[in-house]
Amino acid sequence: MAGLARRAGDAVGAQLAGAFRERIRELTALQAAARTLQDERKDAAEVLAEIAALLPAASQYPEIAAARARFGDVERATASFRETDCRLRAEFTTSFGERGAVDVVYLAPWPSDRPRPFLAAERARLDSIAEMLRSYFERKKAHEALRRAERRYRALVEQIPAVVYVARPDANSSIIYASPQIERILGVPGAEWSGDRDAWLTALHPDDRDRVLREVRENRTTGRPFRSEYRMVARDGRVVWVRDEAVMVTDDGTPVLEGVMLDITDRKEAERALAESERRYRLLAENITDVISIFDMDLRLTYVSPSVVRLRGFTAAEVMAQTMDQRLTPASCDRALRALAEELEREQSGEVDPARSWTIDVEMYRKDGSTVWTETRMSFLRDEAGRPAGLVGVNRDISERRRLEQLKSDFVALTTHQLRTPLGGIRWLLEVAVEAPELSDQTRSYIDGARESADRLSDMVNCLLDAAQLESATLRLEPQVADLGELTRSVLDEMGRAFEAKGLRVSMTGSEAVTPLMVDRRWLRQAILNLVSNAVKYTPPAGEIAIRMGQDEHSVRWEVRDSGIGIPQEAHSHLFEKFYRAPNATSIAPEGTGLGLYLTRLIVERFGGRVWCESEIGRGAVFVFTLPREP
Amino acid sequence: MTEEAAGTPAPPRRILLVEDDRFQRKAAEAKLRARGFEVLVAEDGEEALRAVAGPVRPDLVLLDLIMPKLSGFEVLRRLKEDPATAGIPVIVLSNLGQKSDIERATAEGAVDYLVKATATLRELIARVETTLAGTRP
């Protein structure tokens, strides 16, 4: 009884033990599989190999079992695995369409007395593992895609030259995340920012704190995007200007601030420097006695310095409202416009100094009805491409200078006249003396020398008297119809002997294209004579002198080109000054008076024209004058 | 130098030289005499008028403009006013070279105008001879 009962008990015990064994196998296998599949960093081959390795132990006859796991193109199997008739297979397909399978085989020939090779429990176990693999690969793929996207996003965020941040909309605007650029700007690593709830508030510049916090409060109330520029203090004490823009968004039901912070210190510094420089120049412009004016290209005033009130009696505001002909006398208007037109023309030739200036004397109206003479130095303001975009002019009161010049001219005229009388006596007496009979050759050469000296002195006195007359405002010009070609020809005739003596080739072109002018013939002839004799003086023997004339709708142009020693660039602006002589002129023609070109300028300007020189050392010189066609 | 001998035996031509600067006067007088002219001289405007009113009338007057006592313009005006002297050709000899001066002198009856500052005596003689050639009796 007892033995039967024990046997029966043994049988039940053995059955229970078998069931427990199966259960333990299943749990062990599933646990092992779950452990294996926890780690998403493993690649597919590793995972498949591990799963295949633990499958035989989960089967009923582990000693004759082998297994294989497959996913896509990858498969791993236990060492002894081969296809047999006795096989259990579970297949799976992920939601991305990838297929896999796990196989368990028994290697020994299946004993015929055994009813079924695999237990239902084994089937269920294998299906569970296949399901775990499916879920694992699905998860892994989804996470990889997510990580890739995040990596891309992070890279993007961390490369833009701005701090991207996320903050809580609390009183401190405490930072949840700040991109690494914040370290570059403020010297504090991004991680520290998110760890310190007061980080942002602490870094705010004390002088800006109240304003910014007020702006933040207002912003939270209205819900509008936050936008502000303020200073922060970097860890090393530097003051950094930032532009901060943020919007409120909701992240899983929690409101957060997402914002961008830009370092604008350079821009602020540039703005400050600009304001400082403008303030300085404004101070300068407003305190000097000269008047500074800025014009657009249509000669409309866009700025005039307050000093204009001292010059003209009008305030700057009154002057701004004036037209050009309310500012300048008609003759001065003309002169200013003509000078501008010529400068623009020269501009197109391209070979001019962009920083050059030109000077014109203009007569300006005063509030009390009188006029004041000013010397105006003009130059172009240029745009970024270097094109003239406006004009700046500096007017200087020269009425006192003019008055002194008049006094001086009167004085010169008087004394020159007093000089002429004794000089006339000398010249004439010498002329008589040289004809006296029985002079020795030596005496004759003395007298010739004295005559030459007297002639030079006489030239000088004549030039001075001419200059004094031209400088004087009272000189009356006597305009007549004059043919520029004919005047030039008469000069060339007079100088014929000088050309021959030096063997110079002289040509004249373009005279037929020039219409007659209304000018004072004597003075214009004098100007031409001065320019031609200069050319002769500074051109070496057998050189060339070419005179060319032409005209456009506004003015007549006359030029003489020589093949002489040229004129150094730095002398150009002085050439037409009284008594000036170019540094290389004195060696060639020591007897020059330094008055010829000065007289020429006075004459040409008297007729409303302009004269200038274009030359380089060793390349000859071109002297040009222009005269208005309707003076 | 021997023109009078070569041509018809004409009496020497008489020139009145009105010039206040004694050196210019002296030089011009010497040159004119060397050319065979008879020369009367006056140092100022009044003297010039007296000389013209005298028994020997000049054939030509060389007249300075800026002079003490009576200016050249005044002398010229009076000479041209008086029918007895209006026919005597006058050449102005002056330091004034402005066109307006020349025009004024011409309007007052001067036949020619020489700017002393640039003229040589040779030119002076040439002008005198040209003028006299036109009035040869």
Interface residues (C-beta under 8 A of the other chain):
Chain A: H417 R420 T421 P422 L423 G424 G425 I426 R427 W428 L429 E431 V432 E435 S458 V461 N462 L465 Q469 R476 E478 R522
Chain B: D21 R22 F23 Q24 K26 A27 A28 A30 K31 A34 N95 Q98 K99 S100 K116 A117 T118 T120 L121 R122
